[in-house]
Amino acid sequence: MTRSDSSGQSFKKALLIQSHVVHGYVGNKAATFPLQYRGWDIDALNSVQYSNHPGYGFFSGFQASHKELTSIVSDGLIDAMEIDYDVILTGYLPHGDMLREMGRLVGGLVGKHPDKTKWVLDPVLGDNGRLYVETSTVQVVKDILRNPDNRISLTTPNQFEMELLTDIKITDLTSLKLSFQEFHRIYPAIRRVVVTSIVLPNDQDKYISAYWDMTKQGAPPYYYSVPRIPAQFFGSGDLFTALLMDSIQEYDDMNEAVGKSLWLVMQALKRTYEAQPDPKPTVIKDLQLIQCKDLWAKEWSQIPSVSQRHELVVS
């Protein structure tokens, strides 16, 4: 749904519920500025507030309680202010109780307005073989995904999270396709899933982003393969999910949405990498989001797809 303000300019309304850092660009800090540039009116609710990403090796800050988050959304934004959202995006919610309560609340809101409000769930559990959250949170994510009443429009696990959700180790295209099939078997209510940041042992010079749009009858899974930049970037997954949320709202077409969103992210990562002093670091802690504002200003019609997509076919 596109709205117009008093000047006639169109905008879309989103609630983002994920982490916040004072310094750097992860969670809400990675998503808000690009989405605002793309015409979104953003309400950002912080599940945690840290000085910086914990990947720095140090951080200070605090976590909100699930009661505080629930009160802000239910009592303030919904009951008192009566805000209607086009999209609610949930990301990093580190505790099982926090995620369970927010899942119940968001699922109820979407259930009341299924034709108006979409839920994009980024199951932020961990990466590179390591959990970022309490162990109990993994089961809560599974329970939320299994519940058809939640009407989740899209979920965006990375490779490690997809492995946790399906109990299938992704080592090649065959196991990748099997993981999609197992995901559909376990979570049949989820009709759109995008798996990000896949690196296969036999092709470590490439990133793979794969997706399956089961809203299209008989459509197979597809994937995009792009050259891998030799560094780890904090916040790139949060940025990709935000742009994907925007592009799907624009196109409602996964082929266009994934390819174009991935192109934007790769351009931002290349610029960030090239701006680093030599020798280039293998871990880049801060994306150069402000320096990429010309990218966020581009109309979707002006943005190419990152590469040719491939059907996920295995012999």
C-alpha positions in Angstrom: 0.0 0.0 0.0 1.3 3.4 -0.9 0.2 6.5 1.0 0.4 10.2 0.3 1.2 13.0 2.7 -0.3 16.6 2.5 2.1 17.6 -0.2 1.1 14.6 -2.4 4.4 12.7 -2.0 4.0 9.0 -1.7 5.4 6.9 1.2 5.2 3.5 2.8 5.1 2.8 6.5 7.2 0.2 8.3 8.0 -0.9 11.8 11.4 -2.4 12.3 12.1 -4.5 15.4 15.7 -5.4 15.7 19.1 -4.3 17.2 20.6 -0.9 17.4 24.2 0.3 17.7 25.3 3.8 18.5 28.3 3.4 16.3 28.2 1.4 13.1 25.6 0.0 10.8 23.9 -3.2 11.8 20.2 -3.9 12.6 18.1 -0.8 12.5 21.1 1.4 11.8 21.7 -0.7 8.6 18.1 -0.6 7.4 16.7 2.8 8.4 18.7 5.3 6.3 18.5 3.3 3.0 14.8 2.7 3.4 14.1 6.4 4.2 16.0 7.3 1.1 13.7 4.9 -0.8 10.5 6.6 0.5 9.7 4.7 3.6 8.4 6.3 6.9 10.3 4.2 9.4 9.4 3.5 13.0 12.5 1.7 14.5 12.1 -0.2 17.8 15.4 -1.4 19.3 15.6 -4.8 20.9 19.1 -4.0 22.2 21.1 -0.8 22.3 24.8 -1.4 22.2 27.8 1.0 21.8 28.9 -1.0 18.7 28.7 -4.4 17.1 30.0 -7.1 19.5 32.3 -8.2 16.6 34.6 -5.3 17.6 35.7 -7.5 20.6 34.1 -5.2 23.1 30.8 -3.4 23.6 28.6 -1.8 26.2 24.9 -1.3 26.4 21.7 -3.0 27.4 18.8 -5.2 26.2 15.2 -4.3 26.4 12.8 -6.7 28.1 10.0 -8.3 26.2 7.5 -6.5 28.4 9.0 -3.1 27.4 8.9 -4.0 23.7 5.4 -5.3 23.9 4.1 -2.2 25.7 5.7 0.2 23.2 4.1 -1.6 20.3 0.7 -2.6 21.7 0.0 0.2 24.2 1.7 3.0 22.3 1.9 2.5 18.6 -1.2 0.4 18.0 -3.7 1.2 20.8 -3.0 4.8 21.5 -1.7 6.0 18.1 -3.6 3.5 15.9 -0.8 3.3 13.4 -1.3 0.9 10.5 1.9 -0.6 9.0 2.5 -1.8 5.5 5.3 -4.0 6.7 6.6 -5.2 10.1 10.2 -6.5 10.0 11.5 -8.5 12.9 15.2 -9.2 13.2 17.6 -9.7 16.2 15.6 -10.6 19.3 18.2 -12.4 21.4 16.0 -14.2 24.0 13.4 -16.9 23.6 10.9 -15.0 25.7 11.4 -11.8 23.8 11.0 -13.4 20.5 8.0 -15.5 21.6 6.1 -12.4 22.8 7.0 -10.3 19.8 6.0 -13.1 17.5 2.7 -13.4 19.3 2.1 -9.7 19.0 3.2 -9.3 15.4 1.3 -12.4 14.3 -1.8 -11.0 15.9 -1.4 -7.7 14.1 -0.9 -9.3 10.7 -3.8 -11.6 11.3 -6.1 -8.7 11.9 -5.0 -7.0 8.7 -3.8 -9.8 6.3 -4.4 -7.8 3.2 -2.7 -4.7 4.6 0.2 -5.6 6.8 3.1 -8.0 5.8 5.5 -9.7 8.2 9.1 -10.0 7.1 11.0 -12.3 9.5 14.7 -12.3 9.5 15.6 -15.2 11.8 18.8 -13.7 13.2 20.3 -16.7 15.1 24.0 -16.6 14.2 26.5 -17.0 11.4 29.7 -18.7 10.5 28.8 -21.7 12.7 28.2 -19.6 15.9 24.9 -18.6 17.6 24.3 -15.0 18.5 21.3 -15.8 20.7 20.2 -18.0 23.5 19.9 -21.6 22.5 16.1 -21.5 23.3 15.6 -18.9 20.6 16.2 -21.4 17.9 13.2 -23.5 18.9 11.0 -20.3 19.2 11.9 -19.4 15.6 10.9 -22.8 14.5 7.6 -22.6 16.4 6.8 -19.2 14.8 7.6 -20.4 11.3 5.4 -23.5 11.8 2.3 -21.5 12.9 0.2 -20.7 9.8 -1.8 -18.1 11.7 1.3 -15.9 11.7 1.0 -15.2 7.9 4.7 -14.5 7.4 5.2 -13.1 4.0 9.0 -13.7 3.7 11.9 -15.1 5.7 15.6 -14.5 5.1 17.9 -17.0 6.9 21.6 -17.0 6.1 23.3 -20.3 5.3 24.0 -21.2 9.0 20.4 -20.3 10.0 18.9 -22.4 7.2 21.0 -25.3 8.4 19.7 -24.9 11.9 16.1 -24.6 10.7 16.3 -27.7 8.5 19.1 -29.9 10.1 20.7 -30.2 6.7 24.3 -29.1 6.2 24.6 -27.1 3.0 27.8 -28.2 1.2 26.8 -28.2 -2.5 23.8 -27.4 -4.8 22.3 -30.8 -4.0 22.1 -30.2 -0.3 21.0 -26.6 -0.9 18.0 -27.9 -2.8 17.3 -30.6 -0.2 17.3 -27.9 2.5 14.6 -25.9 0.5 12.5 -29.1 0.2 12.9 -29.9 3.9 12.1 -26.2 4.8 8.9 -26.5 2.8 8.0 -29.8 4.5 8.6 -28.5 8.0 7.2 -25.0 7.5 4.5 -25.3 4.8 2.9 -22.0 5.6 6.0 -20.0 4.6 5.7 -19.4 0.8 8.7 -17.2 0.2 12.2 -17.9 1.6 15.5 -16.4 0.6 18.8 -17.9 1.8 21.7 -15.5 1.9 25.5 -15.6 2.2 25.9 -19.1 1.0 29.6 -20.2 0.4 30.1 -23.7 -0.8 33.3 -25.6 0.0 34.1 -26.4 -3.6 33.5 -22.8 -4.8 34.7 -20.4 -2.1 35.2 -17.6 -4.6 31.5 -17.1 -5.0 28.5 -15.9 -2.9 25.2 -17.6 -3.6 21.8 -16.2 -2.7 19.0 -18.7 -3.3 15.3 -18.3 -3.1 12.0 -20.3 -3.6 8.8 -18.5 -4.3 6.1 -21.0 -3.6 3.3 -18.5 -4.3 4.0 -19.4 -7.9 2.5 -22.8 -8.7 5.2 -25.2 -9.8 8.0 -22.7 -9.6 11.4 -24.2 -8.7 14.1 -22.7 -6.5 16.6 -20.3 -8.2 19.9 -18.9 -7.2 22.2 -16.0 -8.1 26.0 -16.5 -7.9 28.3 -13.5 -7.6 32.1 -13.0 -7.0 33.0 -13.1 -3.4 34.7 -10.1 -1.9 37.5 -11.4 0.4 36.1 -9.9 3.6 33.3 -10.3 6.2 31.0 -7.3 6.5 29.0 -6.5 9.6 25.4 -5.5 8.7 25.3 -6.8 5.1 22.5 -9.2 5.9 20.4 -6.6 7.6 20.9 -4.3 4.6 19.9 -7.0 2.2 16.7 -7.9 4.0 15.6 -4.2 4.2 16.2 -3.7 0.5 14.4 -7.0 -0.3 11.5 -5.8 1.8 11.3 -2.6 -0.3 11.7 -4.3 -3.7 9.0 -6.9 -3.0 6.6 -4.1 -1.9 7.4 -2.5 -5.3 7.3 -5.5 -7.6 5.8 -8.5 -5.7 8.2 -10.5 -7.9 11.0 -12.5 -6.3 13.1 -12.7 -9.4 13.3 -9.0 -9.7 13.5 -8.4 -6.0 16.3 -10.7 -5.2 18.4 -9.9 -8.2 18.1 -6.1 -7.9 18.5 -6.0 -4.1 21.6 -8.2 -4.4 23.1 -5.8 -7.0 22.6 -2.8 -4.6 24.2 -4.7 -1.7 27.2 -5.8 -3.8 27.8 -2.3 -5.0 27.8 -1.0 -1.4 30.1 -3.8 -0.3 32.5 -3.1 -3.2 32.6 0.6 -2.3 33.2 -0.1 1.3 36.0 -2.6 0.5 37.7 -0.3 -1.9 37.7 2.5 0.6 39.7 0.5 3.1 43.4 1.2 3.4 45.9 -1.4 2.2 46.5 -4.1 3.2 42.7 -4.8 3.0 41.2 -6.2 6.2 39.4 -9.5 6.3 36.7 -8.2 8.6 35.1 -4.8 7.8 33.1 -3.5 10.8 31.3 -0.5 9.3 29.5 -0.3 6.0 29.8 3.0 4.2 26.0 3.5 3.9 26.1 7.3 3.8 28.6 7.3 1.0 26.3 5.1 -0.9 23.3 7.4 -0.8 23.2 7.7 -4.6 22.5 4.0 -4.7 19.6 4.2 -2.3 18.1 7.1 -4.4 17.9 4.9 -7.6 14.5 3.9 -8.8 14.0 0.2 -9.0 13.5 0.5 -12.8 17.1 1.9 -13.0 18.7 -0.9 -11.1 20.0 -4.0 -12.9 19.9 -7.5 -11.7 23.2 -8.6 -10.2 23.6 -11.5 -12.7 21.7 -14.1 -14.6 19.6 -16.3 -12.3 20.0 -20.1 -12.4 17.4 -22.8 -11.7 18.5 -24.9 -8.8 18.7 -28.2 -10.7 20.7 -31.1 -9.4 21.6 -34.3 -11.2 
